[in-house]
Amino acid sequence: MTESRPFAGSEAAKAEAVTRVVAWQLTQEMERQGMTKAALAEKMHTSRAQVDRILKAKGNITIETLQRAAALVGRELR
C-alpha cells in the first residue's frame, strides 16, 4: 500500500518560492555593493551563466549553493 502525500506539490512550490526570494535578495545585495555577476562568478569559481541561473532561480539550485553565494556577498541564510 502506498502512502498518499496530498501536500507534496505544495512543498515543492514552497521550496521554489523560497529559492526565488533568496535569489532576489542576493541580487539586491549585489546591486547595493556594486558587485557584478562576473565578480560573483569569480568568487564562486563558476561561470557567469551559472550565476545567472542562480539569480533567476532556474534549474536545480541547491540550498548549499544559495548559502555559498550569500556568504560571498556578506550575508547569511537563516
C-alpha angles and dihedrals in degrees: 000000000000124000117237117230105197093176099046091103092049090050090055091047091050092050090050091049092051090049091052092049093049091047090051091049090050090052091050092050092047090052091048090053095041090240117157126218088245091055092050090047090053092049090048093046090234139105127281087239089060090050088052089054091049094049092045090046089232124153127000102334112175126213087241091059091049091048091051093049091047092051091051091057091046098259136115130216113233 
